[in-house]
Amino acid sequence: MERLTHERSNGIKSGYWSPEKKEDLINRLAEYEETGLAPKEILLLRGLNWIPCRERLPEDENIVLVTTVTKKGLRNVNRAYCIDGCWHGSGSMAEVIAWRPLPEPYRGKA
């Protein structure tokens, strides 16, 4: 997402500023409001998107969720980690086509 605001760093004022026109700012704010999501909810969803392996791989040894596809085209989800471009994990480690970070563990009462 392209930012519309920038943090002030001149030491005189604090907060944010924007070079954008007021109308553009209001339109973008309306787009956000139409989602019905709070900023924290958007941050949670950001980490749940699948990242194609052709775009980038996770940092070495970070356990992530992966989508694999078999020669017959069947897709599955596994936990795995990558070291130097080689995937290691449980279950069938057919071709890994995408990955995403693990969600945060449940923090409520057990």
C-alpha positions in Angstrom: 0.0 0.0 0.0 1.3 3.4 -0.9 1.3 5.7 2.2 -0.5 9.0 2.0 0.9 10.4 5.2 4.4 10.9 6.5 5.7 11.4 10.0 6.9 14.9 10.7 10.6 15.0 11.4 11.5 18.7 11.5 11.5 18.9 15.3 9.0 21.8 15.3 5.7 20.0 15.1 4.8 16.4 15.8 2.2 14.1 14.0 1.8 13.5 10.3 1.5 15.5 7.1 0.6 14.8 3.5 1.4 16.4 0.2 -1.8 14.9 -1.3 -4.9 16.8 -2.1 -7.7 16.8 0.5 -10.1 15.2 -1.9 -7.6 12.3 -2.5 -7.1 11.8 1.2 -10.9 11.7 1.8 -11.5 9.2 -1.0 -8.8 6.9 0.4 -10.2 7.2 3.9 -13.6 6.3 2.6 -12.1 3.2 0.9 -10.6 2.1 4.2 -13.9 2.8 6.1 -15.8 0.7 3.6 -13.8 -2.4 4.6 -15.5 -2.2 8.0 -12.2 -3.3 9.6 -10.2 -1.7 12.4 -6.5 -1.1 11.8 -5.5 -4.0 14.1 -7.7 -6.3 12.0 -6.1 -5.2 8.8 -2.7 -5.8 10.3 -3.7 -9.4 11.3 -5.0 -10.1 7.8 -1.9 -8.7 6.1 0.2 -11.5 7.6 -2.3 -14.2 6.4 -1.9 -13.7 2.7 -0.2 -16.5 0.7 3.1 -15.5 -0.8 4.1 -17.3 -4.1 7.5 -18.9 -3.8 8.4 -17.4 -7.2 8.1 -13.9 -5.6 10.2 -14.7 -2.5 11.0 -17.3 0.1 10.8 -17.0 3.9 13.9 -16.4 6.0 15.9 -19.6 6.6 14.6 -21.9 9.3 11.4 -19.9 10.0 8.5 -22.4 10.2 5.7 -21.3 8.0 2.5 -22.8 6.4 3.1 -24.0 2.8 0.8 -25.0 0.0 2.1 -28.0 -1.9 0.8 -29.4 -5.2 1.3 -33.0 -6.3 1.9 -34.3 -9.8 -1.8 -35.0 -10.0 -2.6 -31.4 -9.1 -3.8 -32.1 -5.5 -3.1 -29.2 -3.1 -2.3 -29.6 0.5 -1.3 -27.4 3.4 1.7 -28.3 5.6 4.1 -26.7 8.1 7.6 -26.4 6.8 10.8 -24.4 6.8 13.2 -23.5 4.0 17.0 -23.6 4.1 18.9 -22.3 1.1 15.9 -22.8 -1.2 15.2 -26.4 0.0 12.0 -27.1 1.8 11.8 -29.4 4.9 8.6 -30.4 6.7 6.1 -33.0 7.7 3.8 -34.8 5.2 4.2 -34.8 1.5 6.7 -32.1 0.5 5.6 -32.2 -3.2 6.2 -29.0 -5.0 5.9 -26.0 -2.6 4.1 -23.2 -4.5 3.3 -20.7 -1.8 3.8 -19.9 1.9 2.6 -17.7 4.6 3.6 -16.9 8.2 2.0 -19.0 11.0 -0.8 -17.2 12.8 -0.2 -16.0 16.4 -1.1 -18.6 19.0 -4.4 -18.2 20.9 -3.9 -16.0 23.9 -7.2 -16.4 25.6 -8.1 -18.6 28.6 -7.4 -22.2 28.0 
